[in-house]
Amino acid sequence: MKMQESLQRVLQIAGGTVLVLVLALLAIHYRQEHGIAARAALRATRLDRVDRMRTALLASSDAEKSAVIATTDEASQGFAEQSRAASAVVEAKRNELAKLLETGGTGVERDLLARFSQAFAECQRIDRELLELSVKNTNLKAYDLDFGPAAEALARMDAALSHIMKDLAISAEPKAREGMRLAAGAQSGAWRIQALLPPHIFEDGEPHMGELEGRMAKEDRGVREDLEGLAGLLGSGNPQLATARGAYAQFTELRARILELSRQNTNVRSLVLSLNQKRQAVRAGLDELDALESAIRDEPLSETEPENPR
């Protein structure tokens, strides 16, 4: 009887021990599953921040390029604001990810984020100059003046000088041939100046700009000499000559404004920045984000899970 009671007691103790062990194993399993779920959620959050940073960086770059190629100040300003807004999103998500990596990331991931931060800082530095240039559109404004008001002024000058040459052609006066030569010289010289303006507007180098301006100045002296010679032959009161001289004076004023705008060269400078330094900085940032994403994905979710080799 005593042996039976002892056996029952042993069985009860054993059963209780097994139950405790089962409960302990269940608790451990639950904690492991909970830990894996928590780490998976943290991984997903970090990957989400990386993806948002990449999307915003590309959006900022696209808007910046649109600002550079836009043909009006309003459009350029609108795209520049879009680029700055997207860049602000990158910065905000970068700060969020940095905080997540402080407690839930690896040293490799923090190093990769630091390297991205350097590339992004370079993007921001370039954008401060690039976007400020892009909204000024000085080359486009110079182009519009050249093929708009400046060309119209030369057309009036050309028409007046053509009228003078027609009158001289039917004149029997000895001065007719010399007058026609002077009128034709003023015409061709003025148009040669106008032809030199577009290369100046789209030139990105100082030496060539100076060379073009020197050629314009030489042609200008020739035009003025021819107009003065005509005034000596025809008299300064000749109405067609007065029209030609007035139109050329207007063209000269416009030419000075065109050269001033062209010298600022904001469209050319912003395009060069966009196609070279900015493109390289964005590419470097994207490469670091790709590497950071891979590092986060390769993290094991549990201590027993091997690291995912790539």
URTA-V576044 format. One line per field, one symbol per residue. ss: DSSP state (H for helix, E for strand, L for the rest). phi: phi as a letter, one per 20 degrees, with the letter a starting at -180 (. if undefined). burial: I if it has 16 or more other ideal C-beta (glycine too) atoms within 10 Angstrom, else O. A space follows every 50 residues. Layout:
ss=???
phi=???
burial=???
This chain:
ss=LHHHHHHHHHHHHHHHHHHHHHHHHHHHHHHHHHHHHHHHHHHHHHHHHH HHHHHHHHHHHHHHHHHHHLLLHHHHHHHHHHHHHHHHHHHHHHHHHHHH HHHHLLHHHHHHHHHHHHHHHHHHHHHHHHHHHHLLLHHHHHHHHHHHHH HHHHHHHHHHHHHHHHHHHLLLLLLHHHHHHHHHHHHHHHHHHHHHHHHH HLLLLHHHHHHHHHHHHHHHHHHHHHHHHHHHHHLLLLHHHHHHHHHHHH HHHHHHHHHHHHHHLHHHHHHHHHHHHHHHHHHHHHHHHHHHHHHHHLLL LLLLLLLLLL
phi=.fffffffffffffffffffffffffffffffffffffffffffffffff ffffffffffffffffffefdcfffffffffffffffffgfffffffgff ffdccdffffffffffgfffffgffffgefffffeelfffffffffedgf fffffffffffffffffffeeeffefffffffffffgffffffffefggf fdeddfgfgfffffffffffffffffffffffeenfefffffffffffff fffffffffffffflffffffffffdgffffffffffffffffffffeff ecfefffffc
burial=OOOOOOOOOOOOOOOOOOOOOOOOOOOOOOOOOOOOOOIOOIIOOIOOII OIIIOIIOIIIOIIIIIIOIOOOOOIIIIIOIIIOIIOIIOOIIOIIOOI IOOIIOOOIIOIIOIIIOIIOIIOOIIOOIIOIIIIIIIIIIIOIIOOII OOIIOIIIOIIOIIIOIIOOOOOOOIOOIIOIIOIIIIIIIIIIOIIIOI IOIOOOOOIOOIIOOIOOIIOIIOOIIOIIIOIIOOOIOIIOIIIOIIOI IIOIIOOIIOIIOIIIIIIIIIIIOOIIOOIIOIIIOIIOIIIOIIOOIO OOOOOOOOOO
